[in-house]
């Protein structure tokens, strides 16, 4: 979009497409192409992301808007395009990495193939992600993204009650996150991963926020950055800001694999504010977005406890116990993030009343 567009009543402009030779000279693998059409004060912008060599469309979308303020329109479209492109580009790169035989994959390719395992939110998949991160680090022990995301995966392993030794998992996650901080450079997803690891494994939310702020300064369209910022703000008692951050994350990536966690974040924020009915609605919806996240029954149990619904709490605790037969009050206390909103005496009292052993 250019300022001269304001002087033209009707126009249709096709962005000049780069040829294959030109894109190779630029050392790019993907090209963004687009067109702009304007009629009066209405503007339609069509954008697509295509592979350089084959020209295959990876993602495309059309935006319709009003030309009230050209600069504001530029900002809104740029944010929307950036937010939509990143997940599509990430998926395309993962698919490309999978075409390399497993034994020949680079540290980068191993890192990419670990991501879907990590965001599947299942215990066995998270374990496979950790193995792939380890293989990447065996190739390059200072590979920042693998260090950062291994830290996040270990923090998840504790928070989601998958670790036999959650205290050690948290300690290792923090150790890896600190090491990753030395090597991630300006890699935004890795900064987000460091922030996530610290928020889930410690109460040092200021340190976490420093990385999340840097990530969003570099890429204001990072849905993961806004999601984890929302959790950071929720842990810190900044409810209104947290909810705004979760909304921003969903707007940027409405089909994100962490969409369930955005809903859980809203639920946790409502819990902290005593809005238990709204929290229960959000947590219940979040569980439908990621079937199998049995650890979230701790939220359902806590909310029913706070609402005085003994039967609902007991049923949720029974489901939690069925999914984690070895769970104890002490293990859950050791597993959840230190600033988790459900860390209240009545929550653990209800666990004991539901028949879950102390240790």
C-alpha positions in Angstrom: 0.0 0.0 0.0 1.3 3.4 -0.9 0.3 7.0 0.0 -0.6 7.7 -3.6 -3.6 5.3 -3.2 -5.4 8.1 -1.5 -5.4 10.0 -4.8 -6.8 7.3 -6.9 -10.6 6.7 -6.7 -10.6 3.3 -8.4 -7.6 1.1 -9.0 -6.5 -2.5 -9.2 -2.8 -3.1 -8.7 -1.0 -6.4 -8.9 2.2 -6.6 -6.9 5.1 -7.4 -9.2 5.8 -11.2 -8.9 9.4 -12.2 -8.4 10.7 -14.8 -10.8 12.4 -18.1 -9.6 15.9 -16.8 -10.4 15.3 -13.6 -8.4 14.0 -15.4 -5.4 17.0 -17.8 -5.5 19.3 -14.8 -5.6 17.5 -13.5 -2.5 18.0 -16.9 -0.8 14.3 -17.3 0.1 12.2 -20.4 0.2 8.8 -18.7 0.3 7.3 -15.7 -1.4 4.4 -13.5 -0.3 2.3 -12.2 -3.2 -0.7 -10.0 -3.1 -3.1 -7.7 -4.9 -5.0 -4.6 -3.9 -8.4 -3.5 -5.2 -10.2 -0.3 -4.2 -13.6 1.0 -4.9 -14.5 4.3 -3.2 -13.6 3.9 0.5 -13.7 0.0 0.4 -10.5 -1.9 -0.2 -9.9 -5.6 -0.8 -6.5 -7.1 -0.3 -5.7 -10.7 -1.4 -2.5 -12.3 0.0 -0.9 -15.7 -0.6 2.2 -17.5 0.7 3.8 -19.7 -2.0 6.8 -22.0 -2.2 9.6 -20.6 -4.3 10.4 -23.6 -6.5 7.1 -25.3 -7.1 4.9 -22.3 -6.7 2.5 -24.3 -4.5 0.2 -22.1 -2.4 0.8 -22.7 1.3 -1.7 -20.2 2.6 -4.0 -17.5 1.1 -6.6 -15.1 2.5 -8.6 -12.1 1.4 -9.2 -9.1 3.6 -12.0 -6.6 3.1 -11.8 -3.3 5.0 -12.6 0.4 4.9 -10.0 3.0 3.9 -10.7 5.4 6.7 -7.0 5.8 7.7 -4.4 4.4 5.3 -1.7 4.0 8.0 -4.1 2.3 10.4 -5.2 0.0 7.6 -1.6 -0.9 6.9 -0.9 -1.8 10.5 -4.1 -3.9 10.8 -3.5 -5.8 7.6 0.2 -6.3 8.3 -0.6 -7.7 11.8 -3.3 -10.0 10.4 -1.1 -11.3 7.5 1.9 -11.9 9.8 -0.2 -13.7 12.3 -1.8 -15.9 9.7 1.4 -16.6 7.8 3.6 -17.9 10.7 1.5 -21.0 11.5 1.2 -21.9 7.8 4.9 -21.4 7.3 5.7 -23.4 10.4 3.6 -26.3 9.1 5.2 -26.1 5.7 8.7 -26.3 7.2 7.7 -29.2 9.4 6.3 -31.1 6.4 9.6 -30.3 4.5 11.7 -31.5 7.4 9.8 -34.8 7.5 10.9 -35.5 3.9 14.5 -35.9 5.1 15.2 -39.5 6.4 15.3 -39.4 10.2 18.9 -40.5 10.4 20.0 -37.6 8.2 18.1 -34.8 9.8 19.8 -31.6 10.9 19.4 -30.1 14.4 16.9 -27.6 12.8 14.9 -30.4 11.2 14.9 -32.5 14.4 13.7 -29.4 16.3 10.9 -28.8 13.8 9.7 -32.4 13.9 9.6 -32.3 17.7 7.1 -29.4 17.7 3.9 -31.3 16.7 4.8 -33.9 19.3 5.1 -31.2 22.0 1.9 -29.4 21.1 -0.2 -32.6 21.0 -0.5 -32.3 24.8 -0.1 -36.1 25.4 2.3 -37.7 27.7 3.9 -40.1 25.2 4.1 -37.4 22.6 5.8 -35.0 25.0 8.3 -37.7 25.8 9.1 -38.1 22.0 9.5 -34.4 21.7 12.1 -34.5 24.5 14.0 -37.3 22.7 14.0 -35.3 19.4 15.3 -32.2 21.2 18.0 -34.3 22.8 19.0 -35.6 19.3 19.2 -32.0 18.0 21.4 -31.1 21.0 23.6 -34.1 20.4 24.4 -32.5 17.0 24.8 -29.0 18.4 24.8 -28.7 22.2 24.3 -24.9 22.0 21.4 -24.9 19.6 19.2 -22.3 21.3 15.7 -23.3 20.0 16.2 -27.0 21.1 17.4 -25.9 24.5 14.5 -23.4 24.9 11.8 -25.8 23.8 13.2 -28.7 25.7 12.9 -26.5 28.8 9.3 -25.7 27.9 8.5 -29.4 27.3 10.0 -30.3 30.7 8.0 -27.6 32.4 4.9 -29.1 30.7 5.9 -32.5 31.9 5.7 -31.3 35.4 2.6 -29.0 35.1 0.6 -31.7 33.3 1.4 -34.3 36.0 3.5 -36.5 33.7 6.7 -36.5 35.7 7.6 -39.0 38.3 9.8 -36.4 39.9 8.2 -33.0 39.2 10.6 -31.0 41.3 13.6 -32.3 39.4 11.7 -31.7 36.1 11.2 -28.0 37.1 14.8 -27.6 38.2 16.1 -29.0 34.9 13.6 -26.9 32.9 14.9 -23.7 34.6 18.6 -24.8 34.1 18.0 -25.3 30.4 16.0 -22.1 30.0 18.9 -20.1 31.5 21.4 -21.8 29.2 19.1 -21.3 26.2 19.0 -17.5 27.0 22.6 -17.3 26.0 22.0 -18.8 22.5 18.6 -17.9 21.2 19.6 -14.5 19.7 16.5 -12.9 18.1 14.6 -16.2 17.6 11.1 -15.2 18.9 9.6 -18.6 19.5 12.6 -19.5 21.6 12.2 -16.4 23.7 8.5 -17.4 24.2 9.6 -20.9 25.2 12.0 -19.5 27.8 9.2 -17.3 29.2 6.8 -20.3 29.3 9.3 -22.5 31.1 9.9 -19.9 33.8 6.3 -19.2 34.4 5.4 -22.9 34.7 8.4 -23.9 36.8 9.0 -20.9 39.0 7.4 -17.8 40.5 10.0 -15.5 38.8 7.4 -13.9 36.5 9.6 -10.8 36.0 12.3 -12.8 34.4 9.8 -14.5 32.2 8.2 -11.3 31.3 11.5 -9.8 30.1 11.8 -12.5 27.4 8.1 -12.3 26.5 8.4 -8.5 26.1 11.5 -8.9 23.9 9.7 -11.5 21.8 6.7 -9.2 21.2 8.9 -6.2 20.5 10.5 -8.2 17.7 7.3 -9.8 16.5 4.1 -8.1 17.7 2.2 -10.8 15.7 3.4 -13.8 17.7 0.3 -15.6 18.9 2.4 -17.7 21.2 4.0 -14.6 22.6 0.6 -13.1 23.4 -0.7 -16.4 24.8 2.2 -16.8 27.2 2.1 -13.0 28.1 -1.6 -13.6 29.0 -0.5 -16.4 31.4 2.3 -14.3 32.8 -0.2 -11.4 33.5 -2.7 -13.8 35.0 -0.1 -15.3 37.3 0.8 -11.7 38.3 -2.8 -10.7 39.1 -3.3 -8.4 36.0 -6.6 -9.9 35.0 -7.8 -7.3 32.5 -4.5 -7.2 30.7 -4.3 -11.0 30.7 -7.8 -11.3 29.0 -6.8 -8.7 26.4 -3.6 -10.7 25.6 -5.5 -14.0 25.3 -8.0 -12.2 22.9 -5.0 -10.9 20.8 -3.5 -14.4 20.6 -6.7 -15.9 19.4 -7.3 -13.1 16.8 -3.8 -13.6 15.4 -4.1 -17.4 15.2 -7.7 -18.7 15.4 -6.7 -22.3 14.6 -3.6 -22.4 16.8 -2.6 -25.7 18.4 -2.5 -23.9 21.7 -6.0 -22.5 21.4 -7.1 -24.8 24.3 -4.5 -23.1 26.5 -5.8 -19.7 25.6 -9.2 -20.8 26.9 -7.6 -22.3 30.0 -5.8 -19.0 30.5 -9.1 -17.2 30.4 -10.5 -19.7 32.8 -7.6 -19.4 35.2 -7.9 -15.6 35.1 -11.6 -15.7 35.9 -10.9 -18.1 38.8 -8.4 -15.7 40.2 -11.1 -13.0 40.1 -13.7 -15.2 41.7 -15.8 -15.5 38.5 -16.2 -19.2 38.9 -19.1 -19.9 36.6 -17.4 -18.1 33.7 -14.2 -19.9 34.6 -15.9 -23.3 34.5 -17.4 -22.5 31.1 -14.0 -21.6 29.7 -12.2 -24.6 31.1 -14.9 -27.0 29.9 -14.7 -25.5 26.4 -10.9 -25.7 26.5 -11.1 -29.4 27.2 -13.2 -30.0 24.1 -10.5 -28.3 22.0 -7.8 -30.7 23.3 -9.4 -34.1 24.1 -7.2 -36.2 26.5 -6.0 -33.3 28.6 -7.0 -35.2 31.8 -4.8 -33.0 34.0 -7.3 -30.2 33.5 -9.8 -32.1 35.7 -7.9 -30.4 38.5 -9.4 -27.1 37.3 -12.9 -28.6 37.2 -12.4 -30.1 40.7 -11.2 -26.7 42.1 -14.0 -24.7 40.5 -16.7 -27.1 41.8 -15.0 -26.9 45.2 -15.1 -23.1 45.2 -18.8 -23.2 44.0 -19.7 -25.5 46.9 -20.6 -28.3 44.5 -19.3 -31.3 46.4 -20.6 -33.9 43.9 -19.1 -32.1 40.9 -15.8 -31.8 42.7 -15.8 -35.5 43.7 -16.6 -36.6 40.2 -13.7 -34.5 38.8 -11.3 -35.8 41.3 -12.4 -39.4 40.4 -11.6 -38.7 36.8 -8.3 -37.2 37.7 -7.5 -40.3 39.8 -8.5 -42.6 37.0 -6.1 -40.8 34.6 -3.3 -40.7 37.1 -3.6 -43.7 39.4 -0.4 -42.9 41.3 -1.4 -39.3 42.0 -1.1 -38.0 45.5 -1.8 -34.6 47.1 1.9 -34.0 47.5 2.7 -34.9 43.9 0.0 -32.6 42.6 1.3 -29.8 44.9 4.8 -30.4 43.5 3.6 -30.5 39.9 1.5 -27.4 39.4 3.1 -24.0 38.7 4.0 -22.2 41.9 1.6 -19.4 41.1 -1.2 -21.6 39.9 -4.6 -20.2 40.9 -5.8 -23.6 42.3 -3.1 -23.6 44.9 -5.5 -23.1 47.8 -5.9 -25.1 51.0 -9.6 -26.0 50.2 -8.5 -27.4 46.8 -6.2 -29.9 48.5 -8.7 -30.6 51.3 -11.2 -31.6 48.7 -8.6 -33.9 47.1 -8.2 -35.7 50.5 -12.0 -35.9 50.9 -12.2 -37.5 47.4 -9.9 -40.3 48.6 -6.6 -39.2 47.1 -3.8 -40.1 49.4 -1.5 -37.4 50.9 1.8 -38.9 49.7 
